[in-house]
Amino acid sequence: MLYQKNCESSLRTIYTFQTCGAYIVDQLESTPFISPFMSLKPLYRSGLVLLFFLGLPRIEAVVPTDPGLYATFTITHGGDAFGEFTCKLEYEKAPLTVANFVSLTKGTLGWVDLVGGTAKKGVPFYDGIKFHRIDRELGIQAGSPNGEGTDGPGYFLPDEFHTDLLHDGAGVLSMANSAPNSNGSQFFITLVEASHLDGFHPVFGSVLSEDMDVINSIATDVPLDDPESELAKPIKDLVIQNLEIIAVGSEAQAFSEGDYGLPIIDNIKTTVGRDGEILSLQFPQERFHQYESSRSDDLGEWISISSLTNKDPPSGDAVVDISSFVSGKDKQFFKAYQINHGNRPDNLVGKEFILNFRSSGELMKLNITAERTTENTDSPLGTFVLNETTFGNIEDYLWIQENEFGSLLLVLEGFVQLNVDLSFFNETFGSWTGYWFDTLVDAPIDFFGDFAISE
């Protein structure tokens, strides 16, 4: 027989069975959602580094007064104060990436504590994070909770690029990733020009020139375990003690990290059900949500037991069989959380897509007029207009729903193929990256921009 008892202090539900001990089903959970470490390639560095005041960085960062959105880092080395520096965040040119950085800094929309096995909200992510990598020929890197460069906040974000945001010198703030659309929490700051990273790592800010002495001091003065290595680590921990977001001016103050379709991480209420000998963890589920559940023997180490995603509308509650995990044990602990990836259209028929090519200054309108089926793929499925001068038919398309974004693959008359990954800020607007295969060009041509959808 199953009995239920509420435990308000811990927000848990305790389930006790006649034949075994207590089972605890928590409302929060964490399971490793690992983002592999991207090994940034070195670039030759020349010239001398000028240090401020006998090689020691200033302790306090410059206080920004010009309108804009800023992030001030307070750094410690081996537990002692090392210095501060401030970055300007390009919230107008890279709004999604900046919104994610601001949300993690404040803990606004939540993130996953992979070590503690919980989803956290309202808790700053970066405070206490180490700079886990210093490549003196390229840059300094941070944002990995385990300090190894192999984890992140529990979710991925798509790439976001702008023609004005390039790795064109020292002090560039950019996202570290392992593949296209795999951005999370890890970032790096360049020590040199690194144009080979353009189009691969989204740039979203830069260090104020007045504070570059602190960055240069990190590169030259911090002892490393293997100074010649691309993957060198500080011998003593170099830690972000505090990260503060500063908005100067009405436009920056109006910027809201919740307006850009970022994943929202929350606890979920779970129950335990029994069907004969089968015990299951159960919870409501919704479309475009990701559900992670894990277990623990002692509330210390948490082990993933299930990962569910719903690209299609779900039917009924999620049911996770936990029978094997409780068999022969007098107690077991379970947690679960959800990642809400937002909404996007079920189908594209009758809608107009406007693709603004920020990378090239072009504008394309797409009108899809028919569903894609195996019976009508020989007939045009819509029309397109490029720059109000070039017209043609949409010969075929495929709309793929992913949790993090939607992928639209089009076969266009005269252009062969256009592939677009859409990141929805809301149901009708967002940013995109993609490429097309031109009939006259062998290699794909990369593009990026923003989009709008209307009926």
N, C-alpha and C positions, 0 to 999 in steps of 0.2 A: 504494500500500500504506500502511496506517496502523500507526504504531508508538506505543507508550505508554511514558512514563517518569514515575515519581513524583518529585516535588520536595517533600520533607518540610518544608523550612524555610518555604515559602509556602503549604502546604496546597493546592497546585494540581496538576493533571494536565496535562502538556505533551504535545500531540499534534503529530507531525511528518509531513508528507506528501511523497511523492516529487516532486510537481510544484510544491509551494509551500513557504513557510517554516513557522515554528512557530505553532501555534494553542494558546492557553491557555484552559482551562476551569476557572474558579475555583469554589470551593464557596460563596462568598457573592456577593450581588448587591444592587443597589439600582436601582429604577426610579421615576420621579416618580409618586407617588400623591397628587395635589395636592388639598388641601382649600381651596376658595376662601375668601378673606378676607371675614368678615362685618362690614359697616359698622354699628357700634353707633350708634343715634340719640342726639343730645345731649339733655340735660335741664338746665333752668335751675338754676343754683347760686346760692344766696344765703348771706349771712352772712360772717363773717370767719374766716380761718384763723390759729390761734395757733401760732407756731413756738417751738421750744425753744432757748433760749440763743442769742440774736441771730440767729435764723433758721437755725441749723445743726442737723442731726439728730444724735442720739446715735450713736456708732459701734457700740456693742454692743447687741444685742437683749436684751429681758427673758428671763431663763431661766425656762421654765415649771416650776411645781411641782405644780399641780393635775393630777389624773389626766386623761389624754387623749393624743391623737396630734397632733403639731405639726410644722410645717415652718419652719425658720429660713433666711431669705434673707440672703446677704452680697452687697452691691451695690457696684460701682465706677462712677465717672463719669470718662470720659476717662483711665482707667487709675489714678485715685486713689481711695482708700477714700471711700465716700460714707456708708454706714451699714448697719445690720442691722435686720430686722424679722421677727417670728414670727407665723405663722398657725395657728390651731387648725383641725384637719381633722375634719369631721363624718363619721367612719367608720361610725357606727351608723345614720345617717339617709341617707347617700349612699355606701354601701360600694363600689359598682362604680366610681364616679367617683374616689373617694379611692384605691382600689386601683390604678387606672390612673396617677394622679399619683405615688403612691409607687413603683410599678414603673418609671416613666420616670425619677424622681429617682435611683433606685439602678441602673437598667439591668437589673432582675431578669429580665424576660420578653423583652427585646429590643426594638429599634426600628430603623428604616431610616435610614441616612445617605444622603439623596438626592443630596448633593453628591459624596461620595466613592464612591458606587456600591457600598456594602456594607451588610449587615445586622449590627448590633452588639448584643452581649449582655454584660452585666456592666459596661457603660460608662455613666456618668451622662449623661442626656440634657440636662438644663437647665444644667449648668455651662458658662458661656461664652455663653449665650443672651442676646440683647439685649431690653430693653423697646423695642419698635419703634414704639409708638404711645402718645401722651399726649394725651388729650382732657380739657382742664381743666374742662370742663363735665360730664364723665361718669366717666372712669376711666383707668387705665394698663393697657397690654396687653403680654404677652410670650408666648413659647413657639413662635416661628417661627424655625427654623434659618437660613433665608435672610434674615431680618430684614425681610421685605416683607409678612408676614402671609398668604402664599399657600401654605404647606406645613405639614407636621406630622410625625408619627412613622411614617407609612406605612400607617395603618389608621384606620378610623372606629369610634366607639362609639355605642351608642344613648343617648337621653336618659334621665336619672334625676332625678325630682323628689320633693320632700317638702313637706308643707304648712307645716312650721316653717322651711324654708330659703327665704328671700325676699330680694330686693334692696331691703331696707328701710332702708338707711342707708349711710354711708361705711364702707369697709373690708371689704366683702363680696367673697369670693373665688369666682369663677364661671367656667364654661367659655365660651370664645368659639367660635362655630360659624357655619356658613353656611346651615344648613337643619336640619330635624328629623333626629336620629340621625346627625349629622356631626361629633361631638366627637372631638378628637384630643389635641393637646398644648397648644394655645393657651388662655390664661386671661386674665382681667382682674380688677382690683381696683377697686371703685367708689370714687368721691370724694363721691358724693351718693346720696340715695335714688333708685332707678331701677325702680319697680314695673312699668313698661311692659315690662321684660325678663323678668318672672316667667312661667314656663311655656314660655319659649323657650330660656333659658340655664340649665343645671343649676348651682345653688349647691352648693358642697361645703366651705366653710370661711369664716373671717373673720380679719382681722388683730387681734391683741391690742390692746386700747385703749391700753395703755402705749406701743405702738410706732407709733401713728398719726402721730406727728410726722414720722417718716421718709417715710411715704406723702404727707403734706401737703407736705413739702419737695420731693419729686419733682415734685409738681403745680405748685408755685409758683416754685421756685428753679432748676430745670433749663432752660437756654435751649433754645428750640425753633426749628425751621426756619421754621415758619409758625404762630405761637401761636394764631391765630384759627381754625385748621382742626381739624376732627374727626380728621384723619389726621396730625396733627403728629408729627414725629420729633425726638428729641434731637439737637442739633447735634454734641455729643460723645457717644460710645457710652455708654449706661447699661446695664451688664452684670450679669447674675447670675453673680458669680464662683464662688459655692458655694451649694448648697442641701442642707440636712441634715434628715433625718427624726428626730424625737425622740419616743419612746414613754415615757409616764410612767404607771406603774401596770400591774398584771397584765393587765387587759382590753385595754389598748392594745398591750401587748407581745405579746399573743396574736393580734393582727390580722395576717393574712397576705395579701399582695397576690395570691398564687397561688391563692386560694380562690374567685375570682369570675368564672371563665370568660373572662379576658382573652385576647386573641390572643397566641400564643407564636410568636416569630420565630426561625428557625434557618437555618443554612446547609444546603444539600443537595448530595449528591454527584452529579456529572453526568458523562456520557460523551459522546463524539462517535461517531456511526455513519455509515457510507457505504452507500448503495444506488445503485449505478451512479454517476451524476453528482451525486446528491443527498447533501449532508452535513446531518446533523441533530444538535441538542443533545438528549440524552435523560436522563430522570430518573424515579424512581418517583413516583407520585402517590396521594393519598388523598382521601376525601370530606371536604367542608367545609374544604378547604385552598385557599389561594390561592397561585399560583406566578408569580413575576416573574423575567424574564430580560432581560439587557441586554448590550451589546457596547461595545467601545472600540478605537480605533485605537492608542492610546498609553498606556493606563492613566490618562489624565487625565480627559477628558470621557466620561461613560457615557450611552448612548442606549438607551432601552427598545426591545426587539424583540418581546416577547410577554408577555401577561398571561392566565393560565388560572385558572378557578375550577371547582370540582366540587361542585355541589349534589346530583348523583346519584352513586352508586358508580361510579368509573372502571373502565374495562377496559384493563388494560395500562399501560405507562409512557407518560409524556408525550413527545411528539416535536415539536420545534420546528425547522423548516427554516431552516438558516443559510447555504444555498448562495449566495444573492445577496450576503451580507455578506462572504464570503471571496473571491468571484470577483475576479481581477485584483490581489489584495493578497498581499504576502509574509508578513503576520502579521495576526492579529486576536485580541482577547481577549473572553472571555465569562464571565458570572457569573449565578448563579441563587440565589434563596432562597425559602422558603415561609413563609406565615402560617397557623398552625393556629387555626381559629376554634372548635374544640371540637365536641361532639356534641349532638344533640337527637333526639327520636323520629322514626322513619321515617313512622309514621302514628299517629293519635290514637284509633283504634277500641279500645274496651275500657278507656280511661283516664279518670280523673276529674281535671279541672282545678279547682283552688280559686283563685279570683281575690280577693285581699284589696285592696279599694279604700282605700289609705291616704289618698287625696285626699278621700274622703267618708265613710269609716267603714263602708262596706257590704261584704258578703261574698257572692260568687256561686260556686255549684258547677255545673260543666258535665260532663255524661256523654255522650260520643259513642258511639253504639251501632252505627253502620253506615257503611260506606265511601260517599263521595260519588261517584255515577256519574250519567250522563245519564238512566239508566233509572229511578232511584228518588228523584229530587229532589222529587217530589210527596208523598212519605211522610216522616214525621219521622225525622231522623237521630240523635236523642238528646233529652235533657231538660236543663233548667236549673232551679236553685232560687236565688232571691235573698232573702237575709236570713231564710231558713227560713220565709218567709211567701208569697212569690210563686212560682208554679210555671208551667212552660210547656214547649213543645217547641222543639227546635232544628230549624228548618225547612230550613236549608241551611247549609253552611260550606265554607270553602276554606282549606287549609293550605299556605302558601307558604314554602319553604325558602330563606332568604338566607344568605350566608356569615356576616354579623355577627349575625343574629338570625332568629327565625321569626315570620311574620305569620299570625295566625288571624283570618279574617273570618267572622262568624256572622250569620245571619238568625234572630232570636229571635221567638217568638210574643209579640206585644204590644209589643216594643221596636224592631221593624224591623231594626236592624243594629248590631252591635258589632264594632269593628275593634281588634285588640290586637297590638302588637309585643312579642315576648317575648325578653328577654335572659337567656340561660341561664348561671347561675353553675356549675351542673353539669347532669346529665341530668334532674334532677327538681325543681329549684328555681331561682328567679331573680327579676328585676324586670320590670315591664311598664309601658308607656304606651299610651294608646289613647283612643278616643272612641266614643260611640254616637249614633245618630239616633233620637230619641224621636218617637213618633207625634204628640205634642202640641207639639213644639218644632221650629222650622224649621232652626235652626243646630245643628251637632254639639256635644255636651257632652264636654269633655276630662276624662279620669281617669288615674290612675296608681297603682301599688302593687307588690305582690310576688305570686308565684304558687307553687303546688306541684302536682306531678303524681304520681299514684299509679295502680296497676293496679286 
